[in-house]
Amino acid sequence: FLHLGGLRTALYNYIFAKKYGGSFILRLEDTDQSRLVPGAAESIEDMLEWAGVPPDESPRRGGSVGPYLQSQRLDLYSQTAQHLVESDHAYYCFCSPQRLDLLKKEALRTGQTPRYDNRCRHLRANQVREKLAQGVPHVIRFRLEAGVEPFQDLIFGWNHHEVAQVEGDPVVIKADGFPTYHLANIVDDHYMRISHVLRGSEWLISTSKHLLMYRALGWQPPTFGHLPLLMNKDGSKLSKRQGDIFIQSFQRDGVLPEALLDITTNCGSGFNTNQMGQRIDELISEFNPSKITTHSALLDLEKLPEFNRIHLQHRIEDEEQCHLLIKDLQEQIQQIYTAEIQDKEVLHEDYIRRVLHLRKGHISSIKELLSPAYAYLWVRPSFSSQQVAALSAEAQHIASLVLRLIAERGEELAVDRLSKDLKTLAKQTKATKYREVMKLLRLALSGLQV
């Protein structure tokens, strides 16, 4: 489903649209029937909404230029392909899969790049009619021509690829009647009145091919911007086989969506300032497409906890967001510690708010507060008399001194004075040093020794 690379592309399109007063349109390519996964379309929209980059128009939201599922636009693709055939810009190809496979194997055997040899380009009209009448399986191919005009890419500048010299004529309608990406994307861009397309740089070479199709149809193409690839920090390619790059994995692990957007843009380019902790409104404000560079963005996911820590602190400091965190924690505490909770006060909103504000800047995820290391916040800690005795023979005396300190200070007990108070308290013991006093308090209050 949606992975980091896809989210990044969607994010840059979303930011571009919001920066310049446009609409961010999501259409889903479901024309490859062999790769359809039930629920994938819904999951993609779910993850975009979770990430905070919801489309303005989409299969779920609708809009004025729908439908937004390509499988519901087949008549449009078929009509366009037919027009290309009639204008001699495309032709029927009857080559069998077996012949195409032989061409590929022979090219590889001789060290050449596999390409279609354009054999069916030269069929006479009566041969085509005869094969169609016989019901011979076929595809429709676009006729590539020399003389591609240069185009100016938003990111890579002027580009020009003579595709006819290095490629065979591409399929635009497959044998099952569904279009390929090459045809579907230009038809959709035209009829949906798309002004700008930001996509991965792997499509840069194909753009000249697409521009030939626009010219054949007499259509004005949108402005293209090809984003440099998002790579691992070692320069290797992000792979869908890395299960942890899917957005659902980050959501499940407690990563905040704004942290994910921040690290994804921070490792790349296209912004006037490049600092950690930027939220979506700041990213939109600072966006400058002229600053997008052509070199790959190296993503270091080991830094993600730090990004999450910063954005979690932002949430805790925002009253409305903090309230949502408290509600979430209340539910999870009850689920995890149901049988062990002895003091219902730990579920009170004020108590959890205090915990969050005391730990902000120290924790990178709410899940940390639910780990065994923080269990003492929700349940009474347990420890043995042997553990106490190992630290001090004056435990009872130290406990009474601490209780007296609490009674004397009352509401005035404050973190910034506590260290000094406890050092004074330690001097009132006979043989226990301050360090052991602190270890004893840690054991009594949290059940932890390290």
C-alpha positions in Angstrom: 0.0 0.0 0.0 1.2 3.5 0.6 5.0 3.7 1.4 7.4 6.5 2.3 8.3 7.2 -1.4 4.6 7.5 -2.3 3.8 9.7 0.7 6.7 12.0 -0.2 5.4 12.5 -3.7 1.9 13.1 -2.4 3.3 15.5 0.1 5.1 17.7 -2.4 2.0 17.8 -4.6 -0.1 18.7 -1.6 2.3 21.5 -0.5 2.6 22.8 -4.1 -1.2 23.0 -4.5 -1.7 24.7 -1.1 1.1 27.1 -1.7 -0.3 28.3 -5.0 -4.1 28.1 -4.3 -4.7 24.9 -6.3 -6.4 21.6 -5.7 -4.6 18.4 -4.8 -6.2 15.6 -6.8 -5.8 11.9 -6.1 -6.6 9.4 -8.8 -5.9 5.7 -8.4 -4.3 3.6 -11.1 -6.1 0.3 -10.9 -5.7 -0.7 -14.6 -3.2 -3.5 -14.0 -5.7 -6.2 -13.0 -3.0 -8.7 -12.1 -1.8 -6.5 -9.3 -5.0 -5.4 -7.7 -5.2 -5.9 -3.9 -8.5 -5.7 -2.2 -8.7 -2.7 0.2 -5.6 -1.0 -1.2 -7.4 2.0 -2.6 -9.2 2.6 0.8 -5.9 2.1 2.6 -4.1 4.7 0.5 -6.7 7.4 1.3 -6.8 6.4 5.0 -3.0 6.9 5.2 -3.0 10.2 3.4 -5.7 11.5 5.7 -3.8 10.2 8.8 -0.6 11.8 7.5 -2.4 15.2 7.3 -2.2 15.5 3.5 -5.9 14.8 2.5 -6.7 15.2 -1.2 -9.2 17.8 -2.2 -10.7 15.4 -4.8 -10.4 11.6 -4.8 -12.4 8.4 -5.2 -13.7 8.8 -1.6 -14.3 12.6 -1.6 -15.6 12.9 -5.2 -15.2 16.1 -7.2 -15.9 17.8 -10.4 -13.6 15.9 -12.7 -14.2 12.3 -11.7 -14.4 9.4 -11.7 -11.1 9.1 -9.9 -10.6 5.3 -10.4 -9.0 4.6 -13.8 -11.0 1.4 -14.2 -14.1 3.6 -14.3 -12.7 5.7 -17.2 -12.1 2.9 -19.8 -14.4 4.4 -22.4 -12.3 7.6 -22.4 -9.1 5.7 -22.9 -10.6 3.5 -25.6 -11.9 6.5 -27.5 -8.6 8.3 -27.3 -6.7 5.2 -28.5 -9.1 4.8 -31.4 -8.6 8.4 -32.4 -4.8 7.8 -32.4 -5.3 4.8 -34.7 -7.5 6.7 -37.1 -5.0 9.6 -37.3 -2.2 7.1 -37.9 -0.4 7.9 -34.7 -1.1 4.4 -33.3 -1.6 0.9 -34.7 -2.9 -2.6 -33.9 -0.2 -5.1 -32.9 -0.9 -8.8 -33.2 2.5 -10.1 -32.0 2.1 -13.0 -29.6 3.6 -13.0 -26.1 5.8 -15.9 -27.3 7.3 -13.7 -30.1 7.9 -10.8 -27.8 9.6 -13.1 -25.3 11.9 -14.4 -28.0 12.8 -10.8 -29.0 13.7 -10.0 -25.5 15.8 -13.2 -25.0 17.7 -12.5 -28.3 18.4 -8.9 -27.3 19.8 -10.0 -23.9 21.8 -12.8 -25.5 23.5 -10.2 -27.8 24.0 -7.6 -25.0 21.4 -5.2 -26.3 18.5 -3.5 -24.5 15.3 -5.3 -25.2 12.8 -3.4 -27.4 9.9 -4.1 -29.7 11.0 -4.2 -33.4 7.8 -2.3 -34.5 6.9 -5.2 -36.9 3.2 -4.6 -36.9 3.7 -0.9 -37.8 4.1 -2.1 -41.4 1.0 -4.2 -41.7 -1.3 -3.2 -44.6 -4.8 -2.0 -43.9 -6.4 -5.2 -45.3 -4.1 -7.4 -43.2 -5.2 -5.5 -40.1 -8.9 -5.8 -41.0 -8.5 -9.5 -41.6 -6.9 -10.2 -38.3 -9.4 -8.1 -36.4 -12.3 -10.0 -38.1 -10.7 -13.3 -37.1 -10.5 -12.1 -33.5 -6.8 -12.4 -33.2 -5.6 -11.0 -29.8 -4.0 -7.6 -30.1 -2.8 -4.5 -28.4 -2.6 -0.9 -29.6 0.8 0.7 -29.8 1.7 4.4 -30.1 3.9 5.2 -33.1 7.1 6.9 -31.8 8.6 9.5 -34.1 11.9 11.4 -34.2 12.0 15.1 -33.5 10.9 15.3 -29.8 10.8 18.9 -28.7 12.8 19.8 -25.5 10.7 20.6 -22.4 11.6 22.5 -19.3 11.2 20.4 -16.2 10.6 22.4 -12.9 13.5 20.6 -11.3 15.8 19.2 -13.9 15.6 22.1 -16.3 15.6 21.6 -20.1 15.3 17.9 -21.1 15.2 16.0 -24.4 15.1 12.3 -25.0 14.9 10.9 -28.5 12.9 7.9 -27.4 12.3 6.5 -30.9 16.1 5.8 -31.2 16.2 3.6 -28.1 12.7 2.2 -27.6 10.2 0.2 -29.5 6.7 1.6 -30.0 5.0 1.5 -26.5 1.7 -0.3 -25.8 -1.1 2.1 -24.9 -4.0 -0.4 -24.8 -3.3 -3.9 -23.5 -4.9 -7.1 -24.8 -7.5 -7.0 -22.0 -8.7 -3.6 -23.1 -7.1 -1.7 -20.2 -4.7 1.2 -20.8 -1.1 1.4 -19.8 0.2 4.2 -17.6 1.5 6.0 -20.7 -1.9 6.6 -22.2 -4.1 6.7 -19.0 -2.0 9.4 -17.4 -2.1 11.8 -20.3 -5.8 11.3 -20.9 -6.6 11.9 -17.2 -4.3 15.0 -17.0 -6.0 16.5 -20.0 -9.6 15.8 -19.0 -9.0 16.6 -15.3 -7.4 19.9 -16.4 -4.2 19.2 -14.4 -1.8 22.2 -14.5 1.2 20.7 -12.7 2.5 17.2 -12.1 5.1 16.4 -9.6 6.3 12.7 -9.8 9.4 10.6 -9.3 12.5 11.2 -11.5 12.2 7.6 -12.8 9.5 9.0 -15.1 11.7 11.8 -16.5 12.9 9.7 -19.6 9.3 8.7 -20.4 8.1 12.3 -20.4 9.3 12.9 -24.0 7.2 9.9 -25.0 4.2 11.4 -23.3 4.8 14.8 -25.0 4.7 13.0 -28.4 1.3 11.7 -27.4 0.1 15.2 -26.3 1.3 16.5 -29.7 -0.5 13.8 -31.6 -3.7 14.6 -29.8 -3.3 18.3 -30.1 -3.4 18.8 -26.4 -1.5 21.2 -24.1 0.6 19.2 -21.6 0.8 20.2 -17.9 4.0 21.5 -16.4 6.2 18.6 -15.1 8.5 18.5 -12.1 10.4 15.3 -11.5 11.4 14.8 -7.8 14.8 13.2 -7.1 14.6 9.8 -5.6 14.2 9.1 -1.8 17.0 6.8 -0.8 18.3 5.0 2.3 21.1 6.9 4.1 23.7 4.6 2.5 22.5 5.6 -1.0 20.7 2.3 -1.6 17.1 2.3 -3.0 14.1 2.3 -0.7 12.4 -1.0 -1.4 8.8 -2.1 -0.7 10.4 -5.3 0.5 11.5 -3.2 3.5 8.3 -3.8 5.5 9.1 -0.8 7.8 8.8 1.8 5.0 5.0 1.3 4.7 3.0 4.1 6.4 0.8 1.7 8.3 4.0 0.4 10.0 4.9 3.9 11.2 1.4 4.5 12.4 1.4 1.2 14.3 4.7 2.0 16.0 3.4 5.3 17.4 5.1 7.6 15.0 3.4 11.0 14.7 2.3 11.9 11.2 3.9 15.4 11.4 7.2 13.8 12.4 7.1 11.6 9.3 6.4 14.6 7.1 9.1 16.6 8.8 11.9 13.9 8.4 10.8 13.2 4.8 11.1 16.9 3.7 14.1 17.6 6.0 16.3 15.1 4.2 15.4 16.6 0.9 15.2 20.1 -0.6 12.7 22.7 -1.8 12.4 24.9 1.3 13.8 28.3 2.2 14.8 27.0 5.7 15.6 23.4 6.6 15.2 22.8 10.3 13.8 20.1 12.4 10.3 20.5 14.0 8.5 22.1 11.0 4.8 21.5 10.8 2.7 21.3 7.6 1.7 25.0 7.7 5.4 26.0 8.1 6.4 23.6 5.2 3.8 25.3 2.9 5.0 28.7 3.9 8.7 27.9 3.4 8.2 25.9 0.2 10.2 27.1 -2.8 10.2 24.8 -5.8 13.2 26.5 -7.3 15.2 25.2 -4.4 14.5 21.5 -5.1 17.8 20.0 -6.2 18.4 17.1 -8.6 20.4 14.9 -6.3 18.7 12.1 -4.3 17.4 12.7 -0.8 19.1 10.4 1.7 16.7 9.4 4.5 18.1 8.4 7.9 15.3 6.7 9.8 17.5 6.3 12.8 16.8 10.0 13.4 13.0 9.5 13.4 12.7 9.1 17.2 14.3 12.6 17.6 11.8 14.1 15.1 9.0 12.3 17.0 10.3 13.7 20.3 10.1 17.3 19.0 6.6 16.9 17.5 5.3 15.1 20.6 6.5 18.0 22.7 4.6 20.3 20.4 1.4 18.3 20.9 1.8 18.2 24.7 2.2 22.0 24.7 -1.0 22.5 22.6 -4.0 22.3 24.9 -6.4 20.7 22.3 -3.8 18.1 21.1 -2.7 17.4 24.7 -6.4 16.6 25.6 -6.4 14.0 22.8 -3.2 12.4 24.0 -4.7 12.2 27.5 -7.8 10.4 26.2 -5.6 8.0 24.2 -3.4 7.3 27.3 -6.5 6.7 29.5 -7.8 4.0 27.2 -4.4 2.3 26.8 -3.5 2.4 30.5 -6.8 0.7 31.3 -6.3 -2.0 28.6 -2.7 -2.8 29.7 -3.0 -2.4 33.5 -6.7 -3.2 34.2 -6.2 -5.7 37.0 -3.2 -3.9 38.6 -4.5 -0.4 39.0 -5.1 0.3 42.7 -5.4 4.1 42.6 -8.1 5.4 40.2 -6.5 8.8 40.4 -3.9 7.7 37.9 -6.6 7.8 35.3 -7.6 11.4 36.1 -7.0 13.9 33.3 -5.0 16.3 35.6 -2.6 13.5 36.7 -1.9 12.3 33.2 -1.4 15.9 32.0 1.2 16.4 34.8 3.0 13.2 33.6 3.0 14.4 30.0 4.4 17.8 30.9 7.1 16.3 33.2 8.2 13.9 30.5 7.9 16.1 27.4 11.3 16.5 25.7 12.4 13.2 27.3 10.2 10.7 25.5 9.9 10.2 21.8 6.6 8.3 21.8 3.5 7.9 24.0 4.2 4.2 23.9 7.2 4.7 26.1 4.9 5.7 29.0 3.2 2.3 28.7 6.4 0.4 28.9 7.6 -1.5 32.1 10.1 1.3 32.8 7.2 3.7 33.4 4.7 1.2 35.0 5.2 2.8 38.4 3.2 5.8 37.1 0.1 3.7 36.9 0.5 0.8 39.4 2.1 0.6 42.8 5.6 -0.7 42.4 6.7 -3.9 44.1 10.1 -4.6 45.7 11.5 -7.0 48.3 13.0 -6.3 51.8 16.2 -7.8 50.5 16.5 -5.2 47.8 16.0 -2.5 50.4 18.4 -4.0 52.9 21.1 -4.2 50.1 20.9 -0.4 49.8 20.7 0.7 53.4 20.1 -0.5 57.0 18.4 2.8 57.7 15.5 2.5 55.3 12.8 3.0 57.9 14.5 6.1 59.3 15.0 7.5 55.7 11.3 6.9 54.9 10.2 8.8 58.0 12.6 11.7 57.0 11.1 11.8 53.5 7.5 11.8 54.8 8.4 14.6 57.2 9.9 16.6 54.3 6.7 16.1 52.2 4.5 17.2 55.2 6.7 20.3 55.9 7.0 21.4 52.3 3.4 20.5 51.2 2.4 22.6 48.2 5.9 24.2 48.2 7.6 20.9 47.2 9.2 21.7 43.9 11.5 19.9 41.5 14.1 22.7 41.4 14.5 22.6 45.3 14.1 18.9 45.7 17.8 18.0 45.0 19.0 20.4 47.7 16.4 19.2 50.2 17.3 15.6 49.7 21.0 16.3 50.1 20.2 18.0 53.4 18.0 14.9 54.3 20.9 12.5 53.6 23.1 14.3 56.1 20.6 13.3 58.8 21.4 9.6 58.3 24.1 7.8 60.2 25.8 5.8 57.5 23.8 6.2 54.3 25.3 8.4 51.6 23.3 10.7 49.3 23.7 8.3 46.4 22.2 5.4 48.3 19.4 7.6 49.5 18.5 8.4 45.9 18.8 4.7 44.9 16.5 3.8 47.8 13.9 6.4 46.8 14.1 5.2 43.2 13.4 1.6 44.3 10.5 2.7 46.6 8.8 5.0 44.1 9.3 3.0 40.9 10.4 -0.5 41.8 13.5 0.1 39.5 17.1 -0.4 40.5 18.9 0.8 37.4 
